[in-house]
Amino acid sequence: MIEVLEKAKKDSILYTCVEGDTLNSIAQKFNLNIADIKRDNPLFSSVYAGCKLWLTGINKRKIVVEPLQSLYDIAEKYDTTIDSLIKINNLKSTSVFVGMQLLIDEK
């Protein structure tokens, strides 16, 4: 698995599954198809909370939270909503911290 991590594509993210996720729900959330998720993660035929999947070819931008930024500031800067940020990033609250990586929908 280390080799896969080292060779990840630039348009890839490592997604951590949450309770209730299915391959279908993840595919819909990131506008991917299940076959591509399975191709990139051949050991998974189903998912469970806490498992990590490589997702490639997504229409999301990865940003890093900067000092003094709030979720509101990030939503304003990237022309999105706080609700969208919470959903895409599986956030449990509106709290963010410096260095935290977030996904933003590319328009």
CYANA upper distance limits for C-alpha pairs under 8 A (distance plus 0.5 A):
  1 MET  CA      5 LEU  CA      6.97
  2 ILE  CA      6 GLU  CA      6.78
  3 GLU  CA      7 LYS  CA      6.75
  4 VAL  CA      8 ALA  CA      6.65
  8 ALA  CA     12 SER  CA      6.89
  9 LYS  CA     56 THR  CA      7.77
 11 ASP  CA     56 THR  CA      6.17
 11 ASP  CA     57 GLY  CA      6.12
 11 ASP  CA     58 ILE  CA      7.30
 12 SER  CA     54 TRP  CA      6.92
 12 SER  CA     55 LEU  CA      5.89
 12 SER  CA     56 THR  CA      4.74
 12 SER  CA     57 GLY  CA      7.06
 12 SER  CA     58 ILE  CA      7.78
 13 ILE  CA     54 TRP  CA      6.27
 13 ILE  CA     55 LEU  CA      5.90
 13 ILE  CA     56 THR  CA      7.13
 14 LEU  CA     52 LYS  CA      6.79
 14 LEU  CA     53 LEU  CA      6.11
 14 LEU  CA     54 TRP  CA      5.20
 14 LEU  CA     55 LEU  CA      6.90
 15 TYR  CA     52 LYS  CA      5.92
 15 TYR  CA     53 LEU  CA      5.67
 15 TYR  CA     54 TRP  CA      6.72
 15 TYR  CA     55 LEU  CA      7.35
 16 THR  CA     49 ALA  CA      8.14
 16 THR  CA     50 GLY  CA      6.17
 16 THR  CA     51 CYS  CA      6.20
 16 THR  CA     52 LYS  CA      4.97
 16 THR  CA     53 LEU  CA      7.02
 17 CYS  CA     21 ASP  CA      6.65
 17 CYS  CA     47 VAL  CA      7.64
 17 CYS  CA     48 TYR  CA      6.92
 17 CYS  CA     49 ALA  CA      5.48
 17 CYS  CA     50 GLY  CA      5.65
 17 CYS  CA     51 CYS  CA      5.90
 17 CYS  CA     52 LYS  CA      6.66
 17 CYS  CA     53 LEU  CA      8.05
 18 VAL  CA     48 TYR  CA      7.64
 18 VAL  CA     49 ALA  CA      4.88
 18 VAL  CA     50 GLY  CA      6.57
 18 VAL  CA     90 ASN  CA      8.10
 19 GLU  CA     48 TYR  CA      7.38
 19 GLU  CA     49 ALA  CA      5.25
 20 GLY  CA     48 TYR  CA      8.38
 20 GLY  CA     49 ALA  CA      7.93
 21 ASP  CA     25 SER  CA      6.49
 21 ASP  CA     26 ILE  CA      7.00
 21 ASP  CA     47 VAL  CA      7.47
 21 ASP  CA     48 TYR  CA      7.53
 21 ASP  CA     49 ALA  CA      7.75
 22 THR  CA     26 ILE  CA      6.66
 22 THR  CA     46 SER  CA      7.37
 22 THR  CA     47 VAL  CA      6.48
 22 THR  CA     48 TYR  CA      8.28
 23 LEU  CA     27 ALA  CA      6.56
 23 LEU  CA     34 ILE  CA      6.75
 23 LEU  CA     37 ILE  CA      8.21
 23 LEU  CA     46 SER  CA      6.99
 23 LEU  CA     47 VAL  CA      7.15
 24 ASN  CA     28 GLN  CA      6.70
 24 ASN  CA     33 ASN  CA      8.43
 24 ASN  CA     34 ILE  CA      6.92
 25 SER  CA     29 LYS  CA      6.55
 26 ILE  CA     30 PHE  CA      6.77
 26 ILE  CA     32 LEU  CA      8.42
 27 ALA  CA     31 ASN  CA      6.14
 27 ALA  CA     32 LEU  CA      5.07
 27 ALA  CA     33 ASN  CA      5.83
 27 ALA  CA     34 ILE  CA      6.35
 27 ALA  CA     37 ILE  CA      8.00
 28 GLN  CA     32 LEU  CA      6.85
 28 GLN  CA     33 ASN  CA      8.12
 29 LYS  CA     88 ILE  CA      8.02
 30 PHE  CA     58 ILE  CA      6.62
 30 PHE  CA     59 ASN  CA      7.72
 30 PHE  CA     60 LYS  CA      8.43
 31 ASN  CA     58 ILE  CA      7.53
 31 ASN  CA     59 ASN  CA      8.20
 32 LEU  CA     36 ASP  CA      7.55
 32 LEU  CA     37 ILE  CA      7.98
 32 LEU  CA     57 GLY  CA      8.31
 32 LEU  CA     58 ILE  CA      7.58
 33 ASN  CA     37 ILE  CA      7.19
 34 ILE  CA     38 LYS  CA      6.67
 35 ALA  CA     39 ARG  CA      6.56
 36 ASP  CA     40 ASP  CA      6.73
 37 ILE  CA     41 ASN  CA      6.56
 37 ILE  CA     53 LEU  CA      8.32
 37 ILE  CA     54 TRP  CA      7.88
 37 ILE  CA     55 LEU  CA      6.78
 37 ILE  CA     56 THR  CA      8.36
 38 LYS  CA     42 PRO  CA      5.81
 38 LYS  CA     43 LEU  CA      8.37
 38 LYS  CA     44 PHE  CA      7.13
 38 LYS  CA     45 SER  CA      7.55
 40 ASP  CA     53 LEU  CA      8.49
 40 ASP  CA     54 TRP  CA      6.71
 40 ASP  CA     55 LEU  CA      7.58
 40 ASP  CA     56 THR  CA      8.14
 41 ASN  CA     53 LEU  CA      6.83
 41 ASN  CA     54 TRP  CA      6.97
 47 VAL  CA     51 CYS  CA      7.08
 59 ASN  CA    105 ASP  CA      6.93
 59 ASN  CA    106 GLU  CA      6.04
 60 LYS  CA    103 LEU  CA      6.38
 60 LYS  CA    104 ILE  CA      5.87
 60 LYS  CA    105 ASP  CA      5.20
 60 LYS  CA    106 GLU  CA      5.69
 61 ARG  CA    103 LEU  CA      5.96
 61 ARG  CA    104 ILE  CA      5.51
 61 ARG  CA    105 ASP  CA      6.84
 61 ARG  CA    106 GLU  CA      6.62
 62 LYS  CA    101 GLN  CA      7.05
 62 LYS  CA    102 LEU  CA      6.15
 62 LYS  CA    103 LEU  CA      5.11
 62 LYS  CA    104 ILE  CA      6.80
 63 ILE  CA    101 GLN  CA      6.11
 63 ILE  CA    102 LEU  CA      5.88
 63 ILE  CA    103 LEU  CA      6.85
 63 ILE  CA    104 ILE  CA      7.80
 64 VAL  CA     98 VAL  CA      8.03
 64 VAL  CA     99 GLY  CA      5.97
 64 VAL  CA    100 MET  CA      6.07
 64 VAL  CA    101 GLN  CA      5.01
 64 VAL  CA    102 LEU  CA      6.79
 65 VAL  CA     69 GLN  CA      6.95
 65 VAL  CA     96 VAL  CA      7.84
 65 VAL  CA     97 PHE  CA      7.02
 65 VAL  CA     98 VAL  CA      5.55
 65 VAL  CA     99 GLY  CA      5.71
 65 VAL  CA    100 MET  CA      5.81
 65 VAL  CA    101 GLN  CA      6.85
 65 VAL  CA    102 LEU  CA      7.87
 66 GLU  CA     97 PHE  CA      8.44
 66 GLU  CA     98 VAL  CA      5.70
 66 GLU  CA     99 GLY  CA      6.97
 67 PRO  CA     97 PHE  CA      8.37
 67 PRO  CA     98 VAL  CA      5.93
 68 LEU  CA     98 VAL  CA      8.31
 69 GLN  CA     73 ASP  CA      6.30
 69 GLN  CA     74 ILE  CA      7.26
 69 GLN  CA     96 VAL  CA      8.48
 69 GLN  CA     98 VAL  CA      8.34
 70 SER  CA     74 ILE  CA      6.84
 70 SER  CA     95 SER  CA      7.86
 70 SER  CA     96 VAL  CA      6.99
 71 LEU  CA     75 ALA  CA      6.59
 71 LEU  CA     82 ILE  CA      6.81
 71 LEU  CA     85 LEU  CA      8.29
 71 LEU  CA     94 THR  CA      6.71
 71 LEU  CA     95 SER  CA      7.62
 71 LEU  CA     96 VAL  CA      7.17
 72 TYR  CA     76 GLU  CA      6.72
 72 TYR  CA     81 THR  CA      8.40
 72 TYR  CA     82 ILE  CA      6.76
 73 ASP  CA     77 LYS  CA      6.58
 74 ILE  CA     78 TYR  CA      6.63
 75 ALA  CA     79 ASP  CA      6.28
 75 ALA  CA     80 THR  CA      5.30
 75 ALA  CA     81 THR  CA      5.64
 75 ALA  CA     82 ILE  CA      6.24
 75 ALA  CA     85 LEU  CA      7.86
 76 GLU  CA     80 THR  CA      6.98
 76 GLU  CA     81 THR  CA      8.01
 78 TYR  CA    104 ILE  CA      7.93
 80 THR  CA     84 SER  CA      7.30
 80 THR  CA     85 LEU  CA      8.07
 80 THR  CA    104 ILE  CA      8.35
 80 THR  CA    105 ASP  CA      8.12
 81 THR  CA     85 LEU  CA      6.91
 82 ILE  CA     86 ILE  CA      6.66
 82 ILE  CA     94 THR  CA      8.35
 83 ASP  CA     87 LYS  CA      6.66
 84 SER  CA     88 ILE  CA      6.55
 85 LEU  CA     89 ASN  CA      6.48
 85 LEU  CA     91 LEU  CA      8.37
 85 LEU  CA    102 LEU  CA      8.25
 85 LEU  CA    103 LEU  CA      7.75
 85 LEU  CA    104 ILE  CA      7.21
 86 ILE  CA     90 ASN  CA      6.22
 86 ILE  CA     91 LEU  CA      5.35
 86 ILE  CA     92 LYS  CA      7.93
 86 ILE  CA     93 SER  CA      8.01
 86 ILE  CA     94 THR  CA      7.73
 87 LYS  CA     91 LEU  CA      7.25
 88 ILE  CA    103 LEU  CA      7.14
 88 ILE  CA    104 ILE  CA      8.11
 89 ASN  CA    102 LEU  CA      6.78
 89 ASN  CA    103 LEU  CA      6.76
 96 VAL  CA    100 MET  CA      7.29
